Amino acid sequence: MNRDQYIHRLQKETFDLCIIGGGASGAGCALDAALRGLKVALIEKTDFAAETSSKSTKLVHGGVRYLEQAFKSLDFAQLRQVQHGLEERHIVLQNAPHLARPLALITPVFNWWENLYFSIGLKLYDWFASRKDNLPKSRRLSKSDTLRRMPGLTRKIHSAVLYYDGQIDDARYCLALVQSAAAAGAIVSNHLEVIGFQKNEAGKLSAALVKDHLSKEDFTIKSNLFLNCTGPFADRVRQLANPGLTPRIRPSKGVHVILPHATLDSGEALLIPETRDGRVVFAIPFESELLLGTTDDEYNDLDKEPALLGGEVDFLLETLQPFLEKQIDRRHIKAGFGGLRPLVAPPMRERNGSAPGTSTSGKDASPLPVGGAERATKSLLRDHEVEHDGASNLLSLLGGKWTTYRLMAKDAVDVACKLLDIRAECRTATHLLVGAEGWDNAFWKKIMTDFGFDADISQHLAQKYGTRAVIPATLAAEYAELAERLIPGFPYLKAEVIYAVREEMACTIRDFLARRIRLEITDWEAALDAAPRVAKLMGDELGWTTNRQSDAAAAYADLLKSFQKMADTDHTGK
């Protein structure tokens, strides 16, 4: 993906569909539309998956909590949501097996009644799973078997229930969607922000005014239709297109912390079935560490990146502690991050009891009745909705969650095709993403044999890049310096920085460390150590001056130190 060439084409050409937002939903829409033959542009204001789509719990699931709530409250909307998630789960796993894989989750219980309760619930979860899904079924575990699988658990447990869901590397999966869309003909670019629109004589959108945050230049992108896929920021784009539209998004903040893998000492995940605020919490092996999360709090300061705060750290540690044999505290935290869920509120007219149609502002904006779109207030959890503003002709994909990104994209592109009077069927259900074709679980051994890397490096390359791992591996083979580890004790190669710049549109230190190799979200100290080296390699490739390299590394270090400080400060400010 050559950014300079793509920028030139964005300035010169007119597109059928311009998608705003390069997270999972936007990237999924770009791939779907490109495979249908549309001329597609995809633009992202920072980096692909920089916001919500890189800050998930890394699970592909229907939602065991949603299933429980559906039965307790007889909420069929929640039940459909679970069913959609489970139907999509196997597609996410099959289309990029190097980035998504089955994950065993253990739910410890402290008495026989809890064991029976969760066993019945998870059998229902199995039953609702798609028939195409071949994940193992749930089963009960004895106390001894549970502790053998997860030695870090407290000896006070009675037994456990085991079930399976999927796990993804969310940022890498989103990038694979972008790369696959580009391979199908889409023109894609990061670090481009929409700052305004141009309209034709009928008041319909005809062009987007964008700011290139790297060159600091503005230009316009012409398109017959614009699709807003900006998640928590969707209302900003909606109101740029039509200031009279009523806000629809209610952002919810969720945070995660990273603990040492030895905390549970297991390759399987822990499900904590209920917290004091009524949520579930997961402790999941990820990147050789343990990912613990998440929380759920309303968040309204969209100009400020949601960060992990000390009080949130305490909540998560206090939630995990009763399940552990050993004591943990803040000193064990290696990293953490905060993200936003784009929860959807129903249109104001519907909240006021009016018939669906235009909003209370009097503007012609209505949700279209496509699959998965639920508009009842009690279904605000993770449902999605496709909205068309008839006044401006802006299409918006609102809400949703990672697991159902493909279904969300299908619904949105179906509507886009209808508006554009294009007949084309969705082809994404069986479309392998880049790096997936020819890959299997033993591919890392081929990398090790062909290039002579250590096992940990070979496994890392195979899991991050799939069959495309041969490209950075070949770079490392050709240039001895690039075959060196980026930092000691980690499997990342210097060649990956060059590859990320040339092939994956990485433009900043954070693009690489946070989303290409995930080091920022798993080990702050290691990321601080790596930053100057990444700045040097990236800067030399991109033509940065020595001063610019130093400034970039220093600015990134300041950012990480601010994250560390906020996570180490409790709610009283101490």
VMD Tcl script that draws the C-alpha trace (Angstrom):
set ca {
  {0.00 0.00 0.00}
  {1.71 3.14 -1.26}
  {0.31 6.16 0.56}
  {1.75 8.80 -1.77}
  {0.27 7.13 -4.84}
  {-3.08 6.68 -3.10}
  {-3.18 10.34 -2.03}
  {-2.63 11.37 -5.65}
  {-5.53 9.19 -6.80}
  {-7.79 10.43 -4.00}
  {-7.21 13.98 -5.23}
  {-7.79 13.23 -8.92}
  {-10.52 10.59 -9.16}
  {-14.23 10.35 -8.38}
  {-15.44 7.35 -6.38}
  {-18.68 5.43 -6.11}
  {-18.30 5.18 -2.34}
  {-16.03 7.03 0.07}
  {-15.85 5.38 3.48}
  {-14.88 7.58 6.42}
  {-13.26 5.63 9.26}
  {-10.65 2.88 9.07}
  {-11.68 0.69 11.98}
  {-13.21 -2.76 11.70}
  {-16.53 -1.57 10.30}
  {-15.01 0.85 7.78}
  {-12.37 -1.62 6.64}
  {-15.01 -4.34 6.42}
  {-17.20 -2.08 4.28}
  {-14.26 -1.22 2.03}
  {-13.52 -4.89 1.38}
  {-17.18 -5.76 0.83}
  {-17.77 -2.86 -1.57}
  {-14.55 -3.43 -3.49}
  {-15.37 -7.12 -3.95}
  {-18.77 -6.09 -5.36}
  {-17.01 -3.99 -8.01}
  {-17.55 -0.52 -6.58}
  {-14.86 2.13 -6.91}
  {-14.00 2.64 -3.25}
  {-12.02 5.12 -1.17}
  {-11.29 4.48 2.53}
  {-9.85 7.24 4.72}
  {-8.92 7.26 8.41}
  {-8.09 10.33 10.53}
  {-5.23 8.72 12.49}
  {-4.21 5.13 11.81}
  {-6.17 2.04 10.84}
  {-7.81 0.59 13.99}
  {-6.34 3.41 16.09}
  {-9.43 3.84 18.23}
  {-12.08 1.27 19.26}
  {-10.93 -1.45 16.89}
  {-7.49 -1.91 18.51}
  {-8.72 -1.65 22.10}
  {-11.12 -4.56 22.44}
  {-10.91 -7.59 24.72}
  {-9.62 -9.52 21.67}
  {-12.57 -11.94 21.73}
  {-14.76 -13.21 18.89}
  {-17.97 -14.23 20.62}
  {-21.73 -14.12 20.81}
  {-21.70 -12.86 24.39}
  {-22.48 -15.20 27.26}
  {-23.70 -12.28 29.37}
  {-26.11 -11.18 26.64}
  {-27.52 -14.71 26.51}
  {-28.11 -14.71 30.27}
  {-29.79 -11.30 30.13}
  {-31.93 -12.39 27.18}
  {-33.40 -15.30 29.13}
  {-33.76 -13.39 32.40}
  {-35.66 -10.53 30.77}
  {-37.18 -12.42 27.81}
  {-35.42 -9.96 25.52}
  {-35.50 -11.42 22.01}
  {-33.42 -8.56 20.62}
  {-30.53 -9.65 22.85}
  {-31.10 -13.24 21.79}
  {-30.79 -12.27 18.13}
  {-27.63 -10.38 18.95}
  {-26.10 -13.53 20.47}
  {-27.18 -15.57 17.48}
  {-25.66 -13.08 15.04}
  {-22.39 -13.12 16.99}
  {-22.20 -16.90 17.03}
  {-23.06 -17.12 13.33}
  {-20.28 -14.67 12.48}
  {-17.76 -16.20 14.88}
  {-16.81 -19.07 12.58}
  {-16.43 -16.70 9.59}
  {-13.98 -14.49 11.49}
  {-11.99 -17.57 12.47}
  {-11.93 -19.18 9.03}
  {-11.09 -16.09 6.97}
  {-7.85 -15.22 8.80}
  {-6.69 -18.24 10.86}
  {-3.29 -16.65 11.48}
  {-4.97 -13.75 13.31}
  {-7.98 -15.50 14.88}
  {-8.06 -18.83 16.68}
  {-10.19 -20.85 19.10}
  {-9.72 -20.03 22.77}
  {-10.68 -22.16 25.76}
  {-12.26 -20.18 28.62}
  {-12.56 -21.48 32.15}
  {-15.26 -20.29 34.55}
  {-14.30 -21.32 38.11}
  {-17.15 -21.90 40.58}
  {-17.19 -22.18 44.37}
  {-20.08 -24.64 44.88}
  {-22.02 -27.33 43.01}
  {-25.01 -25.03 42.34}
  {-22.87 -22.52 40.44}
  {-21.42 -25.37 38.42}
  {-24.89 -26.57 37.44}
  {-26.09 -23.03 36.62}
  {-23.16 -22.18 34.34}
  {-23.13 -25.63 32.75}
  {-26.75 -25.21 31.66}
  {-26.10 -21.67 30.39}
  {-23.07 -22.69 28.37}
  {-24.90 -25.68 26.88}
  {-27.46 -23.16 25.62}
  {-24.59 -21.08 24.26}
  {-23.31 -24.16 22.40}
  {-26.80 -24.80 21.06}
  {-27.11 -21.29 19.65}
  {-23.74 -21.55 17.88}
  {-23.85 -21.91 14.11}
  {-23.94 -25.47 12.78}
  {-20.95 -24.52 10.66}
  {-19.00 -23.88 13.85}
  {-16.73 -26.76 14.82}
  {-15.43 -25.43 18.13}
  {-15.42 -27.98 20.96}
  {-18.50 -28.04 23.19}
  {-18.58 -26.85 26.78}
  {-18.01 -29.31 29.64}
  {-17.52 -29.47 33.37}
  {-14.07 -29.68 34.94}
  {-13.13 -31.18 38.27}
  {-11.16 -29.11 40.74}
  {-7.94 -31.03 40.04}
  {-8.33 -30.71 36.27}
  {-9.07 -26.98 36.61}
  {-5.95 -26.34 38.69}
  {-3.84 -28.42 36.31}
  {-5.00 -26.26 33.41}
  {-4.74 -22.97 35.33}
  {-2.25 -23.30 38.22}
  {-2.60 -19.68 39.35}
  {-6.19 -20.15 40.57}
  {-7.09 -20.21 44.26}
  {-7.41 -23.63 45.87}
  {-10.77 -22.53 47.29}
  {-12.62 -23.27 44.04}
  {-15.08 -26.17 43.89}
  {-14.75 -26.92 40.14}
  {-15.17 -25.11 36.81}
  {-16.93 -25.07 33.45}
  {-14.94 -24.96 30.21}
  {-16.23 -23.51 26.94}
  {-14.79 -22.09 23.70}
  {-14.95 -18.79 21.87}
  {-12.52 -17.13 19.47}
  {-9.60 -14.77 20.01}
  {-8.21 -12.21 17.56}
  {-5.36 -9.77 17.26}
  {-7.82 -6.95 16.64}
  {-5.53 -4.28 15.16}
  {-3.76 -6.77 12.88}
  {-7.10 -8.22 11.76}
  {-8.35 -4.74 10.87}
  {-5.15 -4.06 8.95}
  {-5.63 -7.34 7.06}
  {-9.11 -6.12 6.08}
  {-7.60 -2.86 4.79}
  {-4.88 -4.72 2.87}
  {-7.47 -7.09 1.40}
  {-9.64 -4.14 0.35}
  {-6.62 -2.54 -1.32}
  {-5.85 -5.83 -3.08}
  {-9.45 -5.80 -4.37}
  {-8.99 -2.29 -5.80}
  {-9.89 0.10 -2.96}
  {-7.83 3.27 -2.51}
  {-6.96 3.58 1.17}
  {-5.12 6.06 3.35}
  {-4.57 6.80 7.02}
  {-3.92 10.16 8.73}
  {-6.60 11.90 6.63}
  {-9.36 13.67 8.57}
  {-12.66 14.90 7.14}
  {-13.07 18.53 8.19}
  {-16.02 19.49 5.98}
  {-18.22 18.61 3.03}
  {-19.18 20.18 -0.28}
  {-22.76 19.81 -1.57}
  {-24.42 19.96 -4.94}
  {-27.38 22.17 -5.86}
  {-29.80 19.66 -4.32}
  {-27.98 19.80 -0.99}
  {-26.48 16.32 -1.34}
  {-22.87 15.59 -0.44}
  {-20.57 15.70 -3.47}
  {-17.09 15.96 -1.94}
  {-15.30 15.73 1.39}
  {-12.73 18.29 2.48}
  {-9.89 16.42 4.20}
  {-6.77 17.42 6.09}
  {-3.61 15.37 5.63}
  {-2.10 15.33 9.11}
  {1.31 14.34 7.76}
  {1.74 16.91 4.97}
  {-0.53 19.49 6.70}
  {-2.29 20.07 3.36}
  {-6.03 20.10 2.63}
  {-7.74 18.66 -0.45}
  {-11.10 17.31 -1.56}
  {-12.28 13.79 -2.35}
  {-15.18 13.47 -4.79}
  {-17.64 10.62 -4.38}
  {-21.19 9.73 -5.35}
  {-21.92 8.50 -1.81}
  {-20.27 8.87 1.59}
  {-20.44 6.21 4.32}
  {-19.72 7.25 7.90}
  {-18.00 4.44 9.86}
  {-16.36 6.47 12.60}
  {-17.70 4.60 15.64}
  {-17.75 6.79 18.76}
  {-17.15 9.86 16.57}
  {-20.05 9.19 14.19}
  {-22.13 12.14 15.42}
  {-19.37 14.58 14.46}
  {-19.43 13.41 10.86}
  {-23.24 13.25 10.84}
  {-23.47 16.85 12.02}
  {-20.77 18.02 9.58}
  {-23.04 16.71 6.84}
  {-26.28 17.95 8.43}
  {-26.03 20.18 11.54}
  {-29.68 19.53 12.34}
  {-29.26 15.83 13.03}
  {-29.89 14.60 16.58}
  {-26.91 12.87 18.27}
  {-27.22 9.09 18.32}
  {-24.00 7.80 19.90}
  {-23.51 7.26 23.62}
  {-19.83 6.36 24.05}
  {-18.94 3.89 26.79}
  {-15.39 3.58 28.09}
  {-13.77 0.21 28.77}
  {-10.24 -0.35 30.06}
  {-7.81 -3.26 30.22}
  {-4.62 -3.92 32.15}
  {-1.73 -6.22 31.29}
  {-0.35 -8.56 33.95}
  {2.49 -11.09 33.75}
  {1.51 -14.37 32.12}
  {2.58 -16.16 35.32}
  {-0.42 -14.63 37.14}
  {-2.54 -17.57 35.94}
  {0.25 -19.52 34.21}
  {-2.12 -20.88 31.58}
  {-2.69 -20.89 27.85}
  {-6.43 -20.75 28.54}
  {-8.56 -17.78 29.56}
  {-10.47 -17.02 32.74}
  {-14.08 -15.78 32.75}
  {-15.16 -14.03 35.93}
  {-18.95 -14.36 35.63}
  {-20.03 -11.30 37.60}
  {-18.52 -8.14 39.05}
  {-19.99 -5.68 41.49}
  {-21.28 -3.59 38.57}
  {-22.96 -6.58 36.92}
  {-20.46 -7.21 34.11}
  {-18.25 -10.12 33.20}
  {-14.46 -9.75 33.26}
  {-12.00 -11.78 31.23}
  {-8.34 -12.61 31.90}
  {-6.92 -13.75 28.56}
  {-3.45 -14.82 27.43}
  {-2.28 -12.33 24.81}
  {1.20 -11.67 23.39}
  {2.83 -13.81 26.12}
  {1.16 -11.75 28.86}
  {-2.28 -11.69 30.54}
  {-4.95 -9.24 29.38}
  {-7.52 -8.33 32.07}
  {-10.71 -6.40 31.34}
  {-13.05 -4.73 30.88}
  {-15.03 -1.94 32.55}
  {-18.09 0.00 31.37}
  {-18.51 3.72 32.10}
  {-20.13 6.56 30.18}
  {-17.59 8.80 28.46}
  {-18.19 12.19 26.83}
  {-14.78 13.86 26.37}
  {-14.16 12.70 22.81}
  {-11.32 15.18 22.31}
  {-9.28 13.30 24.91}
  {-7.99 9.76 24.42}
  {-9.52 7.46 27.05}
  {-6.69 6.27 29.30}
  {-6.39 3.70 32.04}
  {-6.84 5.38 35.44}
  {-5.69 4.23 38.85}
  {-9.20 3.64 40.18}
  {-9.96 1.44 37.19}
  {-6.78 -0.54 37.82}
  {-7.89 -1.10 41.41}
  {-11.34 -2.27 40.31}
  {-9.94 -4.85 37.90}
  {-7.34 -6.14 40.36}
  {-9.93 -6.38 43.13}
  {-12.20 -8.30 40.77}
  {-9.47 -10.79 39.84}
  {-7.93 -11.24 43.30}
  {-10.56 -13.66 44.79}
  {-9.78 -16.09 41.97}
  {-6.01 -16.08 42.52}
  {-3.79 -18.06 44.85}
  {-1.20 -15.29 45.13}
  {-1.60 -11.60 45.94}
  {-1.34 -9.01 43.15}
  {-1.19 -5.21 43.21}
  {-0.36 -2.26 40.97}
  {3.33 -3.15 40.92}
  {2.47 -6.10 38.68}
  {0.90 -3.92 35.96}
  {2.98 -3.95 32.77}
  {0.71 -1.80 30.57}
  {-2.91 -0.95 29.91}
  {-5.26 0.94 27.64}
  {-8.70 2.45 27.38}
  {-11.16 2.33 24.51}
  {-14.66 3.44 23.59}
  {-17.73 1.45 22.60}
  {-20.02 3.25 20.12}
  {-23.36 2.43 21.75}
  {-26.41 3.59 19.80}
  {-29.33 5.47 21.29}
  {-32.69 5.25 19.48}
  {-33.74 8.23 17.34}
  {-35.33 11.04 19.37}
  {-38.73 10.67 17.71}
  {-38.89 7.03 18.73}
  {-37.83 7.89 22.27}
  {-40.71 10.38 22.36}
  {-43.15 7.75 21.13}
  {-43.50 9.16 17.61}
  {-43.55 6.98 14.54}
  {-40.13 6.23 13.04}
  {-39.14 8.42 10.13}
  {-37.61 11.87 10.39}
  {-35.89 13.01 13.56}
  {-37.28 15.61 15.96}
  {-35.10 18.20 14.24}
  {-37.38 17.90 11.22}
  {-34.50 16.68 9.05}
  {-34.97 13.63 6.87}
  {-32.90 11.04 8.75}
  {-34.16 7.55 9.42}
  {-32.71 4.18 10.37}
  {-33.19 1.60 7.63}
  {-34.70 -1.75 8.67}
  {-31.77 -3.98 7.80}
  {-30.56 -7.10 9.58}
  {-29.15 -6.62 13.06}
  {-30.48 -3.08 13.57}
  {-32.31 -2.84 16.89}
  {-33.62 0.50 18.11}
  {-35.13 -0.23 21.54}
  {-33.42 1.57 24.42}
  {-32.79 -1.67 26.30}
  {-30.83 -3.04 23.33}
  {-28.16 -0.35 23.45}
  {-25.50 -2.95 24.20}
  {-23.73 -3.76 20.91}
  {-26.41 -3.69 18.20}
  {-25.78 -1.88 14.94}
  {-27.89 0.29 12.69}
  {-27.61 1.69 9.18}
  {-28.94 5.25 8.97}
  {-29.55 7.27 5.83}
  {-29.90 11.06 6.05}
  {-32.10 11.93 3.10}
  {-31.25 15.63 3.31}
  {-27.48 15.25 2.83}
  {-27.45 11.69 1.45}
  {-24.95 10.65 4.15}
  {-25.04 6.98 5.06}
  {-23.92 6.08 8.60}
  {-23.12 2.69 10.12}
  {-23.73 3.09 13.85}
  {-22.84 0.86 16.80}
  {-21.92 -2.80 16.59}
  {-19.02 -4.89 17.84}
  {-15.93 -6.60 16.46}
  {-17.45 -10.06 16.07}
  {-20.19 -8.85 13.75}
  {-18.11 -6.44 11.66}
  {-18.75 -8.46 8.47}
  {-22.53 -8.53 8.98}
  {-22.46 -4.80 9.74}
  {-20.52 -4.16 6.54}
  {-22.89 -6.31 4.50}
  {-25.91 -4.40 5.80}
  {-24.31 -1.02 5.09}
  {-23.03 -1.90 1.62}
  {-26.40 -3.45 0.72}
  {-27.97 -0.05 1.40}
  {-25.16 1.77 -0.43}
  {-25.70 -0.38 -3.51}
  {-29.42 0.32 -3.38}
  {-28.81 4.08 -3.19}
  {-26.29 3.87 -6.04}
  {-28.58 1.63 -8.10}
  {-25.91 -1.09 -8.29}
  {-26.81 -4.76 -8.15}
  {-24.07 -6.88 -6.63}
  {-24.04 -9.59 -3.98}
  {-21.89 -9.71 -0.85}
  {-18.86 -12.00 -1.28}
  {-17.08 -11.66 2.06}
  {-18.38 -14.78 3.85}
  {-15.74 -17.00 2.27}
  {-13.11 -14.45 1.22}
  {-9.74 -15.23 2.81}
  {-7.85 -12.18 4.05}
  {-4.28 -11.45 3.00}
  {-1.83 -13.84 4.61}
  {-4.42 -16.58 5.09}
  {-4.16 -18.50 1.84}
  {-1.79 -21.44 2.23}
  {-1.35 -20.86 5.96}
  {-1.63 -23.54 8.63}
  {-0.59 -23.94 12.25}
  {2.77 -25.37 11.23}
  {3.68 -22.49 8.90}
  {6.09 -21.08 11.47}
  {8.24 -24.20 11.08}
  {8.66 -23.40 7.39}
  {9.81 -19.90 8.32}
  {12.28 -21.33 10.82}
  {13.60 -23.88 8.30}
  {13.84 -21.48 5.35}
  {15.32 -18.50 7.19}
  {17.00 -19.95 10.28}
  {15.21 -17.78 12.84}
  {14.68 -18.83 16.43}
  {11.36 -20.53 17.19}
  {9.86 -17.51 18.98}
  {10.66 -15.20 16.05}
  {9.30 -17.69 13.52}
  {6.06 -18.13 15.48}
  {5.65 -14.38 15.85}
  {6.14 -13.73 12.13}
  {3.74 -16.50 11.12}
  {1.02 -15.27 13.49}
  {1.35 -11.58 12.65}
  {1.72 -11.76 8.87}
  {0.49 -15.22 7.86}
  {2.05 -16.33 4.58}
  {3.21 -12.75 3.99}
  {5.79 -13.38 6.72}
  {8.22 -14.31 3.94}
  {8.45 -10.61 2.98}
  {9.91 -9.24 6.24}
  {11.83 -12.51 6.62}
  {13.43 -11.99 3.20}
  {14.34 -8.42 4.15}
  {16.07 -9.74 7.24}
  {17.88 -12.37 5.19}
  {19.16 -9.77 2.72}
  {20.38 -7.22 5.31}
  {22.15 -8.60 8.37}
  {21.33 -5.57 10.54}
  {17.61 -6.04 9.89}
  {17.80 -9.65 11.11}
  {18.59 -8.39 14.63}
  {15.95 -8.30 17.34}
  {14.46 -4.85 17.81}
  {14.98 -5.16 21.56}
  {16.43 -8.06 23.58}
  {14.00 -10.66 24.90}
  {11.25 -9.99 22.35}
  {10.63 -11.70 18.99}
  {10.33 -8.51 16.91}
  {12.84 -7.97 14.11}
  {14.21 -4.65 12.89}
  {13.09 -5.75 9.43}
  {9.48 -5.45 10.57}
  {9.80 -1.68 10.91}
  {10.90 -1.39 7.28}
  {8.20 -3.80 6.15}
  {5.52 -1.89 8.08}
  {6.54 1.37 6.40}
  {6.74 -0.07 2.89}
  {3.83 -2.51 2.93}
  {1.51 -1.57 5.81}
  {1.41 2.23 5.67}
  {2.94 2.71 9.14}
  {3.76 6.43 9.33}
  {4.53 7.08 12.99}
  {6.28 5.34 15.88}
  {2.92 4.70 17.48}
  {1.48 3.20 14.29}
  {4.18 0.56 14.55}
  {4.49 -0.08 18.28}
  {0.81 0.15 19.19}
  {-0.87 -1.50 16.20}
  {1.65 -3.32 13.98}
  {3.40 -5.32 16.73}
  {1.21 -4.47 19.81}
  {4.13 -3.70 22.12}
  {2.61 -0.44 23.41}
  {-0.42 -2.20 24.87}
  {1.53 -5.09 26.42}
  {4.72 -3.59 27.90}
  {5.21 0.13 28.44}
  {8.85 -0.15 29.52}
  {9.77 -2.25 26.50}
  {7.97 0.21 24.21}
  {9.97 3.06 25.74}
  {13.15 1.09 25.05}
  {12.14 0.38 21.47}
  {10.96 3.88 20.51}
  {14.36 5.45 19.61}
  {15.27 2.39 17.53}
  {11.96 2.49 15.69}
  {12.42 6.24 15.12}
  {15.84 5.65 13.56}
  {14.71 2.80 11.27}
  {11.42 4.45 10.30}
  {13.01 7.87 9.94}
  {15.75 6.64 7.64}
  {13.15 4.90 5.47}
  {10.87 7.97 5.35}
  {13.61 10.59 5.03}
  {13.28 12.15 8.47}
  {16.07 14.38 9.73}
  {18.02 13.35 12.82}
  {16.24 16.06 14.82}
  {12.85 14.83 13.67}
  {13.73 11.29 14.70}
  {14.76 12.48 18.16}
  {11.68 14.66 18.55}
  {9.36 11.83 17.50}
  {10.95 9.41 19.99}
  {10.79 11.99 22.79}
  {7.14 12.83 22.10}
  {6.21 9.16 22.10}
  {8.10 8.61 25.36}
  {6.21 11.50 26.95}
  {2.92 9.92 25.86}
  {3.77 6.54 27.41}
  {4.96 8.18 30.62}
  {1.65 10.04 30.86}
  {-0.19 6.70 30.54}
  {1.97 5.23 33.30}
  {1.33 8.20 35.56}
  {-2.47 8.10 35.09}
  {-2.58 4.35 35.76}
  {-0.57 4.83 38.95}
  {-2.78 7.62 40.30}
  {-5.85 6.62 42.32}
  {-9.23 8.32 42.22}
  {-8.22 10.72 45.00}
  {-5.36 12.04 42.88}
  {-2.59 10.39 44.91}
}
mol new
graphics top color blue
foreach p $ca { graphics top sphere $p radius 0.5 }
foreach p [lrange $ca 0 end-1] q [lrange $ca 1 end] { graphics top cylinder $p $q radius 0.2 }
display resetview
